[in-house]
Amino acid sequence: MPLRALSDGALFAESYGEGPPRVLALHGWGRRGNDFARSLAGFDALAVDLPGFGATPAPSEPIGARGYADLLTPVLDIFDAPPVLLGHSFGGRIAVCLAAANPSRVGPMVVTGTPLLRTAPSKKPSVGYRLIRSLNRVGIVSDGRMEEIRRARGSPDYRAAAGVMRDILVKVVNETYEDEMGRLETRVMLLWGGEDHEVPVEVAEKSLRLIRRSGGSAELEVLPGVGHLVPTQAPDAIARVLEEVMAR
């Protein structure tokens, strides 16, 4: 698909269809817009390469999902009507923030595999790790050794990230979005892999209850046998749900 420059070249997106775009798709961490190639075939859509991934340069400073939503807000001006937001994982975090901040400018949402809230308290670093970190700050433990320890402790995403993107990842994984979900005014479709071990269905179920308890409209569909990467593992399911929400 052809790449389209957005926001005066600050963002790039894959463009689908020949008419005015109606869908804005946001990919997961470490991925890029072409994850949605099969899902968006036949739709008029934009699948953004989020800042720091694909063709789009990284942000200049560590920002969280809310900061990413701010960067994407000007893209809404491209759409003739409020677009359907499609967000996977990290992109779903951004989509929820974008919708909460711009209630009159977005249409229905399809969110999949997104850690919108925590199911367990975050763990503090061990005493030993905090001691080593303190020794690094005063020069007793070298930066190289500190990096080895961080990489050994970190997730695959953490080990793959560097510089500002690593700082962004640390910031994002500590965020939660109860406030944004409580302010959503659009219809939300939660589409989840039944075998998603990164973001279990429990997260979707709790998010569903929170949105409904706040007066919002939300539905949940669980896809049996599908894991975390719904855009590549079940693209037909995404296409079907997009057709359904656009027909209403």
MISE-534104 format. One record per residue (C-alpha): residue number from 1; residue in one letter; x, z, y. Coordinates in steps of 0.001 Angstrom, whole numbers, plus 524288, in hexadecimal, padded with zeros to 5 digits. Example, Ala and Ser with C-alpha at 12.3 -4.5 7.8 and 13.67 -1.06 7.14 Angstrom:
<rotors>
vexpa | zagu | X | Z | Y
1 | a | 8300C | 81E78 | 7EE6C;
2 | s | 83566 | 81BE4 | 7FBDC;
</rotors>
This chain:
<rotors>
vexpa | zagu | X | Z | Y
1 | m | 80000 | 80000 | 80000;
2 | p | 804DE | 7FD2C | 80DCC;
3 | l | 80A22 | 8087B | 815CA;
4 | r | 803AE | 80AF3 | 822D5;
5 | a | 80A2E | 81243 | 82DFA;
6 | l | 801E2 | 81CF2 | 83427;
7 | s | 803A1 | 825EA | 83FD7;
8 | d | 80D66 | 81CC2 | 84658;
9 | g | 815BC | 81C44 | 83A1C;
10 | a | 81606 | 82AE5 | 837A0;
11 | l | 80E14 | 8291F | 82B1E;
12 | f | 80CD1 | 81E73 | 820F3;
13 | a | 8019F | 81BB2 | 817B4;
14 | e | 7FDF4 | 81232 | 80D07;
15 | s | 7F254 | 80A18 | 81129;
16 | y | 7E78D | 8065D | 80789;
17 | g | 7DCA9 | 7FC87 | 8095E;
18 | e | 7DA5D | 7F2F2 | 81452;
19 | g | 7D03F | 7F9FA | 81C78;
20 | p | 7D0FF | 805DC | 82569;
21 | p | 7D5EE | 8117D | 81D7B;
22 | r | 7CBEC | 81B41 | 818AC;
23 | v | 7D47D | 82452 | 8107A;
24 | l | 7E075 | 82C3D | 81462;
25 | a | 7E866 | 83057 | 80874;
26 | l | 7F2BF | 83B09 | 808AC;
27 | h | 7FC1B | 83C98 | 7FD34;
28 | g | 80278 | 84850 | 7F6CA;
29 | w | 80FC5 | 84E89 | 7F908;
30 | g | 81AFC | 845CA | 7F4E7;
31 | r | 811E2 | 83A31 | 7F322;
32 | r | 80DD6 | 82F04 | 7FC25;
33 | g | 801F6 | 82711 | 7FFDB;
34 | n | 8031D | 81D71 | 7F4B1;
35 | d | 7FE95 | 8282F | 7EB5F;
36 | f | 7F0F8 | 82396 | 7EF6A;
37 | a | 7F331 | 81510 | 7ECC7;
38 | r | 7E9ED | 81475 | 7E12D;
39 | s | 7E011 | 81DEE | 7E716;
40 | l | 7DEDF | 81642 | 7F3BB;
41 | a | 7DE6D | 80875 | 7EE3C;
42 | g | 7D1FD | 8028A | 7F39D;
43 | f | 7D0EA | 80C19 | 7FF00;
44 | d | 7D499 | 80A84 | 80D44;
45 | a | 7DE15 | 815BF | 80EA3;
46 | l | 7EACF | 81B38 | 813C0;
47 | a | 7F3B3 | 82315 | 80ACB;
48 | v | 7FD8C | 829F0 | 8136E;
49 | d | 80B95 | 82CC1 | 80FE6;
50 | l | 80BA1 | 83AB2 | 814FB;
51 | p | 81709 | 83EB5 | 81DBC;
52 | g | 8232A | 840B7 | 81583;
53 | f | 81EB1 | 837DD | 80A73;
54 | g | 81F0B | 82952 | 80800;
55 | a | 820E9 | 8215A | 81453;
56 | t | 81D51 | 82C29 | 81DF7;
57 | p | 82859 | 83464 | 823C4;
58 | a | 8284D | 84318 | 82234;
59 | p | 8232D | 84C2A | 82CD9;
60 | s | 82D53 | 85134 | 83656;
61 | e | 82A1C | 85F6D | 8336A;
62 | p | 823FE | 86778 | 82884;
63 | i | 81542 | 86642 | 8293C;
64 | g | 80A85 | 869B7 | 81FC4;
65 | a | 7FE51 | 8626D | 81BAA;
66 | r | 7F7FD | 86566 | 828B6;
67 | g | 8037D | 85F26 | 82FB1;
68 | y | 8025A | 8533C | 826E9;
69 | a | 7F3EC | 85283 | 82A51;
70 | d | 7F799 | 8525C | 838B9;
71 | l | 800E7 | 84702 | 8363C;
72 | l | 7F613 | 83F83 | 82F63;
73 | t | 7EB5B | 84219 | 83945;
74 | p | 7EE9E | 835ED | 8417E;
75 | v | 7ECB0 | 82D96 | 83549;
76 | l | 7DE23 | 830CE | 835E8;
77 | d | 7DD5B | 82817 | 84208;
78 | i | 7DFA0 | 81C3E | 8393F;
79 | f | 7D2B7 | 81E04 | 83227;
80 | d | 7C628 | 81836 | 8376B;
81 | a | 7BE81 | 8232F | 830DB;
82 | p | 7C283 | 8307D | 82B67;
83 | p | 7CA9F | 82D64 | 81F54;
84 | v | 7C969 | 832E0 | 811BD;
85 | l | 7D51E | 83BDA | 80FB6;
86 | l | 7DBBD | 83B17 | 8026F;
87 | g | 7E62A | 84559 | 8000A;
88 | h | 7EE3B | 848AA | 7F41C;
89 | s | 7F5B1 | 85585 | 7F322;
90 | f | 7FDC1 | 856C4 | 7FFB7;
91 | g | 7F57B | 84BEB | 8059A;
92 | g | 7E93E | 853C6 | 80295;
93 | r | 7EEB2 | 85F32 | 80A49;
94 | i | 7F07F | 8562C | 815E4;
95 | a | 7E325 | 84FE6 | 8141E;
96 | v | 7DC54 | 85D21 | 814AB;
97 | c | 7E3D6 | 860E4 | 820F0;
98 | l | 7E0F4 | 853A9 | 8271A;
99 | a | 7D26B | 854CB | 82425;
100 | a | 7D16A | 862C6 | 8290A;
101 | a | 7D817 | 85F41 | 835D6;
102 | n | 7D064 | 85294 | 837E3;
103 | p | 7C2BE | 854F4 | 83271;
104 | s | 7BC3C | 849A0 | 8398C;
105 | r | 7C6F8 | 83FD0 | 8368E;
106 | v | 7C78D | 8400C | 827C4;
107 | g | 7BE04 | 83C65 | 81D1E;
108 | p | 7BCBF | 841B1 | 80F4C;
109 | m | 7C8B8 | 846CC | 80832;
110 | v | 7CDE1 | 844BF | 7FA75;
111 | v | 7D7F9 | 84F1C | 7F72A;
112 | t | 7DF75 | 84FEC | 7EA6E;
113 | g | 7E9A3 | 8592B | 7E4E5;
114 | t | 7EB3C | 86077 | 7F1B5;
115 | p | 7EFF5 | 86EAE | 7F2A3;
116 | l | 7E67F | 872A6 | 7FD58;
117 | l | 7E7AE | 88120 | 7FA7D;
118 | r | 7EFA2 | 88A72 | 7F24C;
119 | t | 7EABC | 88FC2 | 7E588;
120 | a | 7F552 | 89A4C | 7E4FC;
121 | p | 7FCFD | 8A1CF | 7EF43;
122 | s | 809A4 | 89B62 | 7F384;
123 | k | 815BD | 8A1C6 | 7EDDD;
124 | k | 82078 | 8A763 | 7F654;
125 | p | 82E7A | 8A38C | 7F319;
126 | s | 83558 | 8AD2F | 7EA44;
127 | v | 83E2B | 8B7B0 | 7EFF6;
128 | g | 849E8 | 8B0C6 | 7EA09;
129 | y | 84693 | 8A3D5 | 7F059;
130 | r | 84436 | 8AA2F | 7FD96;
131 | l | 85181 | 8B0D9 | 7FC83;
132 | i | 8585C | 8A3FB | 7F97D;
133 | r | 85147 | 89D8B | 804C8;
134 | s | 855E9 | 8A84B | 80DED;
135 | l | 863E4 | 8A6C1 | 8090C;
136 | n | 862EA | 89829 | 80BB0;
137 | r | 85EB1 | 89ABB | 8199C;
138 | v | 86AED | 8A2B2 | 81C42;
139 | g | 873D0 | 89901 | 81564;
140 | i | 876F9 | 8A09F | 808EF;
141 | v | 86F54 | 89745 | 8003B;
142 | s | 87265 | 888F7 | 80332;
143 | d | 86811 | 87F1C | 80739;
144 | g | 86B3C | 87731 | 7FB21;
145 | r | 868EA | 882B2 | 7F21F;
146 | m | 85C6F | 88627 | 7F977;
147 | e | 85780 | 87843 | 7F794;
148 | e | 85A4C | 8790E | 7E8FC;
149 | i | 85255 | 8858D | 7E80F;
150 | r | 84716 | 87FEA | 7EFF3;
151 | r | 846A9 | 873C3 | 7E77D;
152 | a | 846EF | 87BBC | 7DB00;
153 | r | 83B62 | 883E1 | 7DFB0;
154 | g | 8339B | 878F3 | 7E5EF;
155 | s | 8293A | 86FBF | 7E0D2;
156 | p | 82C48 | 86162 | 7DE05;
157 | d | 82666 | 85DF7 | 7EB4A;
158 | y | 82F2B | 86800 | 7F1D8;
159 | r | 83B4D | 862ED | 7EAEB;
160 | a | 8380A | 854EF | 7EEC3;
161 | a | 835E6 | 85843 | 7FD20;
162 | a | 84073 | 859DA | 80754;
163 | g | 841B2 | 85D05 | 815B3;
164 | v | 8352F | 85DB8 | 81D77;
165 | m | 82D07 | 85955 | 811C4;
166 | r | 8313F | 86538 | 80A06;
167 | d | 82D82 | 86DF3 | 81579;
168 | i | 82063 | 86705 | 81634;
169 | l | 81E1F | 868FC | 807AA;
170 | v | 820E5 | 8778A | 808AB;
171 | k | 8176F | 87886 | 81406;
172 | v | 80CB1 | 870BF | 80D57;
173 | v | 80CEC | 877D8 | 8004C;
174 | n | 80A86 | 88492 | 80782;
175 | e | 7FE9C | 87F6B | 80EB6;
176 | t | 7F06F | 88173 | 80B0B;
177 | y | 7E46C | 87AE4 | 810D0;
178 | e | 7D8C9 | 88402 | 80FC7;
179 | d | 7D686 | 882EC | 81E6A;
180 | e | 7D666 | 87412 | 81E35;
181 | m | 7CD75 | 8737F | 8125F;
182 | g | 7C417 | 87CB1 | 81931;
183 | r | 7C321 | 87346 | 824AC;
184 | l | 7C105 | 86687 | 81D66;
185 | e | 7B4FC | 85F36 | 82208;
186 | t | 7B63D | 85361 | 81932;
187 | r | 7B2EE | 85165 | 80AE1;
188 | v | 7BE1E | 854C0 | 801B7;
189 | m | 7BFFB | 84F45 | 7F41A;
190 | l | 7C9E2 | 856DC | 7EC04;
191 | l | 7CEF8 | 84E0E | 7E12E;
192 | w | 7D7CC | 85578 | 7D7C1;
193 | g | 7DFA9 | 852D7 | 7CB95;
194 | g | 7DB28 | 85BC9 | 7C0AC;
195 | e | 7E947 | 85CCE | 7BC21;
196 | d | 7EF1F | 85F16 | 7C9A3;
197 | h | 7F8F8 | 869EE | 7C727;
198 | e | 7FEF1 | 86940 | 7D4C8;
199 | v | 7F21E | 86BF3 | 7DBD2;
200 | p | 7E880 | 870EF | 7D18E;
201 | v | 7D9F2 | 86E5A | 7D1F5;
202 | e | 7D85D | 87CAB | 7D5BA;
203 | v | 7DD5C | 8790B | 7E34D;
204 | a | 7D300 | 86E7A | 7E492;
205 | e | 7C848 | 877BC | 7DFFE;
206 | k | 7CC1A | 88221 | 7E9E9;
207 | s | 7CD29 | 877EB | 7F4AB;
208 | l | 7BFAC | 872CD | 7F129;
209 | r | 7B9B7 | 88055 | 7F251;
210 | l | 7C086 | 88306 | 7FF32;
211 | i | 7BBEC | 87650 | 8056B;
212 | r | 7ADF7 | 8785A | 800D0;
213 | r | 7ADDC | 886A6 | 804E2;
214 | s | 7B1B4 | 8824C | 8128F;
215 | g | 7A640 | 878EA | 8131D;
216 | g | 7ADDB | 86CAB | 80FB4;
217 | s | 7AA5A | 86203 | 80606;
218 | a | 7B34B | 860BA | 7FA39;
219 | e | 7B2FE | 85BDD | 7EC31;
220 | l | 7BCCC | 85CDF | 7E119;
221 | e | 7BF6C | 8531D | 7D644;
222 | v | 7C967 | 8565B | 7CBBB;
223 | l | 7CFDE | 84B11 | 7C47C;
224 | p | 7D2AC | 84EAC | 7B644;
225 | g | 7E04C | 84B7F | 7B167;
226 | v | 7E59F | 84874 | 7BEFE;
227 | g | 7F107 | 84FD6 | 7C4EB;
228 | h | 7F598 | 851F3 | 7D2D4;
229 | l | 7F85F | 843CB | 7D692;
230 | v | 7EA51 | 83F50 | 7D75F;
231 | p | 7ED67 | 8337E | 7E023;
232 | t | 7F60C | 82D75 | 7D5AD;
233 | q | 7EFC4 | 83347 | 7C981;
234 | a | 7E175 | 83105 | 7CCF9;
235 | p | 7E0D0 | 826E1 | 7D7EA;
236 | d | 7D3AB | 821BA | 7D348;
237 | a | 7CDB8 | 82F45 | 7D508;
238 | i | 7D26B | 82FB2 | 7E315;
239 | a | 7CD08 | 8220D | 7E5AC;
240 | r | 7BFEA | 825EA | 7DFE1;
241 | v | 7BEF1 | 83230 | 7E836;
242 | l | 7C2D4 | 82AAE | 7F466;
243 | e | 7B7DE | 820FD | 7F1D5;
244 | e | 7AE56 | 82C27 | 7EFF8;
245 | v | 7B1BF | 8335E | 7FC7E;
246 | m | 7B1F5 | 826CD | 8046F;
247 | a | 7A492 | 822E6 | 7FF5C;
248 | r | 79E05 | 82F5E | 80403;
</rotors>
